[in-house]
Amino acid sequence: MKNSISLYELNHQIARAVSERFASPVWVTAEIAQLGVASNGHCYLELIEKNANSGATTARCKAIIWANRWPLIKMTFEQGTGGQALAAGIKVLVMAQVTMHEAYGFSLTITDIEPTYTIGEMQRKRQEIIRRLTDEGMIDANRSLPLPRPTQRIAIISADTAAGYGDFCHQLANNEWGLHFYTHLFPAKMQGEQTEKSVIAALDRIYSHYTLFDAVVIIRGGGAVADLNSFDSYELALNIANFPLPVIVGIGHERDSTVLDVVANLSVKTPTAAAAFLIDRMADELSTLENLQNLMADALRDRMEAEQAQLKQFEQTVQGQHLSIGRHLSQLALMRERISMLARMRMEKEAQTLDFIDRTIELSKPENILRRGFSITRLNGKALTSAKTLHSGDIIETEMADGTFVAEVK
Protein backbone atom coordinates (compact mmCIF):
# COMPACT_ATOMS: atom_id res chain seq x y z
CA MET A 1 0.00 0.00 0.00
CA LYS A 2 1.16 3.54 -0.69
CA ASN A 3 1.37 4.49 3.07
CA SER A 4 3.31 1.35 4.15
CA ILE A 5 6.90 1.22 5.39
CA SER A 6 9.35 -1.66 5.56
CA LEU A 7 9.92 -3.72 8.67
CA TYR A 8 13.47 -2.43 8.85
CA GLU A 9 12.27 1.19 8.70
CA LEU A 10 9.72 0.46 11.42
CA ASN A 11 12.35 -1.09 13.66
CA HIS A 12 14.75 1.72 12.89
CA GLN A 13 12.21 4.33 13.96
CA ILE A 14 11.48 2.34 17.15
CA ALA A 15 15.23 2.05 17.83
CA ARG A 16 15.69 5.80 17.39
CA ALA A 17 12.73 6.52 19.69
CA VAL A 18 14.06 4.13 22.31
CA SER A 19 17.52 5.65 22.05
CA GLU A 20 16.12 9.16 22.52
CA ARG A 21 13.80 8.12 25.38
CA PHE A 22 16.37 5.95 27.21
CA ALA A 23 19.60 7.73 26.48
CA SER A 24 20.92 6.85 29.93
CA PRO A 25 20.83 3.48 31.76
CA VAL A 26 17.80 2.80 34.00
CA TRP A 27 17.28 0.68 37.10
CA VAL A 28 14.85 -2.19 36.32
CA THR A 29 13.27 -4.75 38.68
CA ALA A 30 12.66 -8.16 37.14
CA GLU A 31 12.87 -11.84 37.82
CA ILE A 32 15.51 -14.01 36.21
CA ALA A 33 13.76 -16.80 34.34
CA GLN A 34 16.81 -18.18 32.55
CA LEU A 35 20.56 -17.55 32.79
CA GLY A 36 23.43 -19.05 30.85
CA VAL A 37 27.05 -18.21 30.13
CA ALA A 38 28.23 -18.85 26.60
CA SER A 39 31.67 -20.11 25.67
CA ASN A 40 32.66 -16.57 24.64
CA GLY A 41 32.07 -15.37 28.20
CA HIS A 42 28.88 -13.41 27.59
CA CYS A 43 26.02 -14.00 30.06
CA TYR A 44 22.60 -14.28 28.44
CA LEU A 45 19.45 -13.85 30.53
CA GLU A 46 15.71 -13.96 30.17
CA LEU A 47 13.93 -11.53 32.50
CA ILE A 48 10.25 -11.78 33.34
CA GLU A 49 7.59 -10.04 35.40
CA LYS A 50 4.43 -11.78 36.64
CA ASN A 51 1.02 -10.70 37.79
CA ALA A 52 0.97 -10.68 41.58
CA ASN A 53 -2.51 -12.21 41.74
CA SER A 54 -2.67 -14.70 38.88
CA GLY A 55 1.03 -15.53 38.61
CA ALA A 56 0.84 -15.19 34.83
CA THR A 57 3.89 -13.80 33.06
CA THR A 58 3.05 -10.25 31.99
CA ALA A 59 6.40 -9.19 30.57
CA ARG A 60 9.44 -10.93 29.11
CA CYS A 61 12.72 -9.52 27.86
CA LYS A 62 16.13 -10.73 26.72
CA ALA A 63 19.20 -9.30 28.41
CA ILE A 64 22.96 -9.66 28.17
CA ILE A 65 25.97 -8.99 30.35
CA TRP A 66 29.07 -8.64 28.21
CA ALA A 67 32.05 -10.83 28.96
CA ASN A 68 34.17 -7.88 30.10
CA ARG A 69 31.57 -7.05 32.81
CA TRP A 70 30.23 -10.50 33.78
CA PRO A 71 33.03 -11.72 36.15
CA LEU A 72 33.00 -8.46 38.16
CA ILE A 73 29.18 -8.31 38.40
CA LYS A 74 29.03 -11.99 39.38
CA MET A 75 31.71 -11.66 42.08
CA THR A 76 30.23 -8.44 43.48
CA PHE A 77 26.74 -9.91 43.63
CA GLU A 78 27.84 -13.14 45.37
CA GLN A 79 29.99 -11.26 47.89
CA GLY A 80 27.18 -8.81 48.61
CA THR A 81 24.60 -11.59 49.18
CA GLY A 82 26.71 -13.97 51.26
CA GLY A 83 27.26 -16.50 48.51
CA GLN A 84 23.94 -16.31 46.66
CA ALA A 85 24.62 -17.09 42.99
CA LEU A 86 22.83 -15.35 40.18
CA ALA A 87 20.36 -17.94 38.96
CA ALA A 88 16.89 -18.44 37.65
CA GLY A 89 14.12 -17.81 40.13
CA ILE A 90 15.45 -14.76 41.93
CA LYS A 91 14.27 -11.20 41.53
CA VAL A 92 16.95 -8.65 40.74
CA LEU A 93 17.41 -4.92 40.46
CA VAL A 94 19.61 -4.27 37.45
CA MET A 95 21.06 -1.17 35.80
CA ALA A 96 20.53 -1.64 32.10
CA GLN A 97 20.96 0.20 28.87
CA VAL A 98 17.79 -0.12 26.78
CA THR A 99 18.59 -1.07 23.17
CA MET A 100 16.57 -1.76 20.08
CA HIS A 101 18.30 -3.34 17.10
CA GLU A 102 16.66 -3.46 13.70
CA ALA A 103 17.60 -7.13 13.20
CA TYR A 104 17.79 -8.55 16.75
CA GLY A 105 14.95 -6.67 18.40
CA PHE A 106 14.53 -5.25 21.89
CA SER A 107 16.98 -6.14 24.69
CA LEU A 108 18.70 -4.86 27.79
CA THR A 109 22.42 -4.57 28.28
CA ILE A 110 23.06 -4.97 32.01
CA THR A 111 25.92 -2.96 33.48
CA ASP A 112 25.31 -3.50 37.20
CA ILE A 113 23.17 -5.51 39.67
CA GLU A 114 22.25 -4.33 43.15
CA PRO A 115 23.32 -7.16 45.55
CA THR A 116 20.81 -6.29 48.29
CA TYR A 117 17.85 -6.92 46.03
CA THR A 118 18.12 -10.71 45.98
CA ILE A 119 15.01 -12.36 47.31
CA GLY A 120 13.18 -12.75 44.02
CA GLU A 121 9.44 -13.11 43.56
CA MET A 122 9.52 -16.81 42.85
CA GLN A 123 11.47 -17.63 46.01
CA ARG A 124 9.33 -15.32 48.12
CA LYS A 125 6.12 -16.84 46.80
CA ARG A 126 7.55 -20.30 47.33
CA GLN A 127 8.49 -19.58 50.92
CA GLU A 128 5.09 -18.03 51.61
CA ILE A 129 3.30 -21.15 50.34
CA ILE A 130 5.58 -23.46 52.33
CA ARG A 131 5.08 -21.37 55.45
CA ARG A 132 1.29 -21.46 54.98
CA LEU A 133 1.23 -25.24 54.50
CA THR A 134 3.45 -25.64 57.56
CA ASP A 135 1.13 -23.48 59.67
CA GLU A 136 -1.84 -25.55 58.50
CA GLY A 137 -0.08 -28.78 59.45
CA MET A 138 -0.14 -30.08 55.85
CA ILE A 139 3.51 -29.82 54.86
CA ASP A 140 4.33 -33.43 55.89
CA ALA A 141 0.89 -35.00 55.26
CA ASN A 142 1.77 -36.86 52.07
CA ARG A 143 5.35 -37.56 53.14
CA SER A 144 4.01 -39.41 56.19
CA LEU A 145 2.20 -41.97 53.99
CA PRO A 146 4.13 -45.24 53.75
CA LEU A 147 5.06 -46.40 50.27
CA PRO A 148 3.36 -49.76 49.66
CA ARG A 149 5.51 -52.85 49.40
CA PRO A 150 5.83 -53.50 46.57
CA THR A 151 5.19 -50.22 44.71
CA GLN A 152 4.07 -51.69 41.39
CA ARG A 153 0.82 -50.04 40.25
CA ILE A 154 1.66 -46.51 39.13
CA ALA A 155 -0.68 -43.67 38.16
CA ILE A 156 1.24 -41.20 35.98
CA ILE A 157 0.51 -37.51 35.51
CA SER A 158 2.37 -36.15 32.48
CA ALA A 159 1.90 -34.74 29.03
CA ASP A 160 1.26 -37.72 26.76
CA THR A 161 3.78 -36.48 24.18
CA ALA A 162 6.50 -35.54 26.66
CA ALA A 163 9.89 -37.16 26.16
CA GLY A 164 10.20 -37.53 29.92
CA TYR A 165 7.05 -39.70 30.00
CA GLY A 166 8.43 -41.91 27.24
CA ASP A 167 11.77 -42.24 29.01
CA PHE A 168 10.02 -43.12 32.29
CA CYS A 169 7.88 -45.87 30.73
CA HIS A 170 10.78 -47.24 28.66
CA GLN A 171 13.02 -47.51 31.70
CA LEU A 172 10.32 -49.27 33.73
CA ALA A 173 9.53 -51.72 30.93
CA ASN A 174 13.16 -52.58 30.14
CA ASN A 175 14.66 -52.90 33.60
CA GLU A 176 17.48 -55.41 34.03
CA TRP A 177 15.53 -57.42 36.60
CA GLY A 178 12.62 -58.18 34.29
CA LEU A 179 10.22 -56.65 36.83
CA HIS A 180 6.67 -55.91 35.74
CA PHE A 181 4.90 -52.62 36.47
CA TYR A 182 1.31 -51.61 35.78
CA THR A 183 1.15 -47.98 34.62
CA HIS A 184 -1.72 -45.76 33.53
CA LEU A 185 -1.36 -42.24 32.18
CA PHE A 186 -3.64 -39.42 33.29
CA PRO A 187 -2.70 -36.71 30.75
CA ALA A 188 -2.19 -33.13 31.92
CA LYS A 189 -0.61 -29.93 30.71
CA MET A 190 2.83 -29.61 32.26
CA GLN A 191 3.73 -26.04 31.26
CA GLY A 192 1.89 -22.79 30.81
CA GLU A 193 -0.90 -21.10 32.70
CA GLN A 194 -3.19 -24.17 32.59
CA THR A 195 -0.72 -26.44 34.37
CA GLU A 196 -2.14 -25.99 37.87
CA LYS A 197 -5.77 -26.71 36.90
CA SER A 198 -4.80 -29.54 34.57
CA VAL A 199 -2.69 -31.40 37.15
CA ILE A 200 -5.38 -30.97 39.84
CA ALA A 201 -7.96 -32.37 37.39
CA ALA A 202 -5.70 -35.38 36.77
CA LEU A 203 -5.40 -35.94 40.52
CA ASP A 204 -9.21 -35.86 40.78
CA ARG A 205 -9.48 -38.55 38.10
CA ILE A 206 -6.96 -40.72 39.90
CA TYR A 207 -8.81 -40.23 43.20
CA SER A 208 -11.91 -41.84 41.63
CA HIS A 209 -9.88 -45.06 41.21
CA TYR A 210 -7.13 -44.63 43.81
CA THR A 211 -7.58 -48.16 45.25
CA LEU A 212 -6.21 -49.51 41.95
CA PHE A 213 -2.83 -47.83 42.44
CA ASP A 214 0.09 -47.88 44.86
CA ALA A 215 1.48 -44.42 44.10
CA VAL A 216 1.21 -41.36 41.84
CA VAL A 217 4.15 -40.12 39.77
CA ILE A 218 4.14 -36.54 38.43
CA ILE A 219 6.79 -36.15 35.73
CA ARG A 220 7.86 -33.77 32.98
CA GLY A 221 10.99 -33.48 30.89
CA GLY A 222 13.36 -30.59 30.73
CA GLY A 223 12.21 -27.12 29.76
CA ALA A 224 12.47 -23.48 30.58
CA VAL A 225 13.02 -22.76 34.25
CA ALA A 226 10.19 -20.23 34.10
CA ASP A 227 7.82 -23.10 33.33
CA LEU A 228 8.40 -24.40 36.87
CA ASN A 229 6.46 -21.44 38.23
CA SER A 230 3.25 -23.39 37.73
CA PHE A 231 4.40 -25.91 40.31
CA ASP A 232 4.78 -23.22 42.98
CA SER A 233 1.02 -23.31 43.59
CA TYR A 234 -0.72 -23.45 46.94
CA GLU A 235 -3.82 -25.22 45.55
CA LEU A 236 -1.78 -27.84 43.73
CA ALA A 237 0.46 -28.38 46.77
CA LEU A 238 -2.59 -28.72 49.03
CA ASN A 239 -4.13 -31.33 46.71
CA ILE A 240 -0.93 -33.37 46.84
CA ALA A 241 -0.64 -33.00 50.62
CA ASN A 242 -4.21 -34.30 51.03
CA PHE A 243 -3.94 -37.09 48.47
CA PRO A 244 -4.47 -40.63 49.88
CA LEU A 245 -1.64 -42.14 47.80
CA PRO A 246 2.08 -41.33 48.07
CA VAL A 247 3.08 -38.84 45.36
CA ILE A 248 6.50 -38.99 43.67
CA VAL A 249 7.60 -35.83 41.84
CA GLY A 250 10.21 -35.76 39.07
CA ILE A 251 9.71 -32.66 36.96
CA GLY A 252 13.03 -32.49 35.19
CA HIS A 253 15.08 -29.88 37.00
CA GLU A 254 18.51 -30.33 38.48
CA ARG A 255 19.03 -27.29 40.69
CA ASP A 256 15.67 -25.69 41.43
CA SER A 257 13.19 -26.90 44.00
CA THR A 258 9.46 -26.21 43.75
CA VAL A 259 6.76 -26.36 46.41
CA LEU A 260 5.73 -29.75 44.98
CA ASP A 261 9.17 -31.11 45.82
CA VAL A 262 8.64 -30.06 49.43
CA VAL A 263 5.15 -31.54 49.97
CA ALA A 264 5.53 -34.72 47.88
CA ASN A 265 6.22 -38.08 49.48
CA LEU A 266 9.42 -38.26 47.43
CA SER A 267 11.17 -35.76 45.15
CA VAL A 268 13.65 -36.77 42.46
CA LYS A 269 15.28 -34.64 39.81
CA THR A 270 14.15 -36.32 36.58
CA PRO A 271 11.55 -38.81 35.25
CA THR A 272 14.30 -41.40 34.76
CA ALA A 273 15.35 -40.92 38.38
CA ALA A 274 11.74 -41.65 39.40
CA ALA A 275 11.77 -44.83 37.32
CA ALA A 276 15.14 -45.84 38.77
CA PHE A 277 13.79 -45.38 42.30
CA LEU A 278 10.75 -47.59 41.61
CA ILE A 279 12.92 -50.25 39.94
CA ASP A 280 15.42 -50.26 42.81
CA ARG A 281 12.58 -50.50 45.33
CA MET A 282 11.02 -53.45 43.48
CA ALA A 283 14.45 -55.06 43.13
CA ASP A 284 14.90 -54.73 46.90
CA GLU A 285 11.52 -56.39 47.38
CA LEU A 286 12.53 -59.17 45.01
CA SER A 287 15.82 -59.60 46.88
CA THR A 288 13.94 -59.69 50.19
CA LEU A 289 11.57 -62.35 48.83
CA GLU A 290 14.47 -64.38 47.48
CA ASN A 291 16.23 -64.14 50.85
CA LEU A 292 13.03 -65.26 52.59
CA GLN A 293 12.70 -68.09 50.10
CA ASN A 294 16.28 -69.16 50.80
CA LEU A 295 15.72 -68.89 54.55
CA MET A 296 12.57 -71.00 54.24
CA ALA A 297 14.39 -73.54 52.09
CA ASP A 298 17.25 -73.71 54.60
CA ALA A 299 14.84 -74.01 57.51
CA LEU A 300 12.88 -76.72 55.68
CA ARG A 301 16.07 -78.59 54.85
CA ASP A 302 17.29 -78.35 58.45
CA ARG A 303 13.89 -79.52 59.69
CA MET A 304 13.87 -82.45 57.28
CA GLU A 305 17.40 -83.42 58.30
CA ALA A 306 16.40 -83.22 61.96
CA GLU A 307 13.26 -85.27 61.32
CA GLN A 308 15.25 -87.83 59.32
CA ALA A 309 17.80 -88.10 62.13
CA GLN A 310 14.99 -88.54 64.66
CA LEU A 311 13.29 -91.07 62.40
CA LYS A 312 16.54 -92.99 62.09
CA GLN A 313 16.86 -92.94 65.86
CA PHE A 314 13.30 -94.21 66.14
CA GLU A 315 14.09 -96.96 63.63
CA GLN A 316 17.13 -98.00 65.65
CA THR A 317 15.06 -97.96 68.82
CA VAL A 318 12.32 -100.01 67.18
CA GLN A 319 14.88 -102.45 65.81
CA GLY A 320 16.36 -102.80 69.30
CA GLN A 321 12.93 -103.30 70.76
CA HIS A 322 12.17 -105.83 68.03
CA LEU A 323 15.26 -107.81 68.96
CA SER A 324 14.33 -107.60 72.62
CA ILE A 325 10.80 -108.74 71.84
CA GLY A 326 12.25 -111.63 69.83
CA ARG A 327 14.39 -112.66 72.75
CA HIS A 328 11.39 -112.43 75.08
CA LEU A 329 9.29 -114.45 72.66
CA SER A 330 11.99 -117.14 72.55
CA GLN A 331 12.11 -117.15 76.34
CA LEU A 332 8.31 -117.35 76.47
CA ALA A 333 8.37 -120.26 74.02
CA LEU A 334 10.92 -122.08 76.20
CA MET A 335 8.91 -121.31 79.30
CA ARG A 336 5.76 -122.55 77.55
CA GLU A 337 7.46 -125.82 76.66
CA ARG A 338 8.87 -126.15 80.16
CA ILE A 339 5.53 -125.39 81.77
CA SER A 340 3.84 -127.83 79.42
CA MET A 341 6.39 -130.52 80.32
CA LEU A 342 6.11 -129.81 84.04
CA ALA A 343 2.33 -129.86 83.76
CA ARG A 344 2.45 -133.25 82.04
CA MET A 345 4.83 -134.59 84.66
CA ARG A 346 2.66 -133.22 87.44
CA MET A 347 -0.48 -134.61 85.87
CA GLU A 348 1.19 -138.01 85.45
CA LYS A 349 2.30 -137.90 89.07
CA GLU A 350 -1.11 -136.84 90.25
CA ALA A 351 -2.67 -139.55 88.10
CA GLN A 352 -0.42 -142.09 89.73
CA THR A 353 -1.36 -140.75 93.15
CA LEU A 354 -5.03 -140.93 92.29
CA ASP A 355 -4.57 -144.46 91.02
CA PHE A 356 -2.85 -145.38 94.25
CA ILE A 357 -5.63 -143.79 96.27
CA ASP A 358 -8.21 -145.62 94.17
CA ARG A 359 -6.46 -148.92 94.80
CA THR A 360 -6.12 -148.09 98.48
CA ILE A 361 -9.79 -147.20 98.70
CA GLU A 362 -10.69 -150.33 96.84
CA LEU A 363 -8.65 -152.50 99.18
CA SER A 364 -10.14 -150.69 102.14
CA LYS A 365 -13.69 -151.70 101.30
CA PRO A 366 -15.16 -154.08 104.02
CA GLU A 367 -15.95 -156.84 101.58
CA ASN A 368 -12.35 -156.87 100.33
CA ILE A 369 -11.05 -156.84 103.88
CA LEU A 370 -13.37 -159.76 104.80
CA ARG A 371 -12.07 -161.74 101.82
CA ARG A 372 -8.59 -161.48 103.20
CA GLY A 373 -9.75 -163.47 106.30
CA PHE A 374 -10.96 -160.68 108.47
CA SER A 375 -14.39 -160.55 110.14
CA ILE A 376 -16.62 -157.96 111.76
CA THR A 377 -18.27 -158.56 115.13
CA ARG A 378 -21.21 -156.40 116.14
CA LEU A 379 -22.99 -155.98 119.42
CA ASN A 380 -26.41 -154.58 119.12
CA GLY A 381 -25.60 -153.61 115.50
CA LYS A 382 -22.41 -151.80 116.37
CA ALA A 383 -18.98 -153.09 115.42
CA LEU A 384 -16.89 -154.14 118.39
CA THR A 385 -13.46 -152.65 118.63
CA SER A 386 -12.51 -154.04 122.09
CA ALA A 387 -13.28 -157.29 123.90
CA LYS A 388 -13.53 -155.39 127.18
CA THR A 389 -16.91 -154.12 126.22
CA LEU A 390 -18.40 -157.63 126.19
CA HIS A 391 -20.19 -159.22 129.12
CA SER A 392 -21.31 -162.74 129.80
CA GLY A 393 -24.61 -163.42 128.12
CA ASP A 394 -24.19 -160.79 125.39
CA ILE A 395 -25.38 -161.95 122.02
CA ILE A 396 -22.92 -160.99 119.29
CA GLU A 397 -23.12 -161.24 115.52
CA THR A 398 -20.03 -162.05 113.51
CA GLU A 399 -19.85 -161.29 109.79
CA MET A 400 -17.40 -163.15 107.55
CA ALA A 401 -16.82 -163.11 103.82
CA ASP A 402 -19.19 -165.95 103.09
CA GLY A 403 -21.81 -165.32 105.80
CA THR A 404 -22.68 -164.41 109.40
CA PHE A 405 -23.28 -166.33 112.62
CA VAL A 406 -24.62 -165.47 116.08
CA ALA A 407 -22.96 -166.48 119.39
CA GLU A 408 -23.48 -165.97 123.12
CA VAL A 409 -20.64 -164.72 125.30
CA LYS A 410 -19.77 -167.08 128.20
NORVENCOR-V73125 format. One line per field, one symbol per residue. ss: DSSP state (h for helix, s for strand, l for the rest). phi: phi as a letter, one per 30 degrees, with the letter a starting at -180 (. if undefined). burial: # if it has 9 or more other ideal C-beta (glycine too) atoms within 8 Angstrom, else .. A space follows every 10 residues. Layout:
ss->???
phi->???
burial->???
This chain:
ss->llllllhhhh hhhhhhhhhh hllllsssss ssssssslll llssssssss llllllssss ssssslhhhh hhhhhhhhhh llllllllll ssssssssss slllssssss ssslllllll hhhhhhhhhh hhhhhlllll llllllllll llssssssll llhhhhhhhh hhhlllllll lsssssslll llllhhhhhh hhhhhhhllh hhllsssssl llllhhhhhh hllhhhhhhh hhlllsssss llllllllhh hhhllsslll hhhhhhhhhh hhhhhhhhhh hhhhhhhhhh hhhhhhhhhh hhhhhhhhhh hhhhhhhhhh hhhhhhhhhh hhhhhhhhhh hhhhhhhhhh hhhllhhhhh hllllssssl lsslllhhhl llllssssss llssssssll
phi->.dcdbdeddd dddddddddd dbdcebdbca cdcbbacddd jdccbbcbbb ddcciddcab adbbcdedce eddddddddd cijdddadjc cbcccbcdbb ceccidaccd cabdddcbdi dddddddddd ddddddicdc dddddddebd cbcccccadd cddddddddd dddcdddidc bcbbdcdadc ajddeedddd ddddddedbd ddbcacccba ddlddddded ccbddddddd ddddcdcccb cibccdbcdd dddddacbdb eddddddddd dddddddddd dddddddddd dddddddddd dddddddddd dddddddddd dddddddddd dddddddddd dddddddddd dddddedddd ddjdbbcbbh icddcadddd bdjdccbccb dclbbcbcdc
burial->.........# #####..##. .......#.# #####..... .######### ....#.#... #####...## ..##.###.. #..#.#.### ######.### #.....#### ..###.##.# ######..## .###...##. ###.#.#... #########. .#.##.###. ##..#...#. #.#..#.### #...##.### ###.###..# ..######## #...###### ####.##### #.#.###### ###..#.### ########.# #########. ###.##.... .......... .......... .......... .......... .......... .......... .......... .......### ....#####. ...#.....# ...####### ........#.
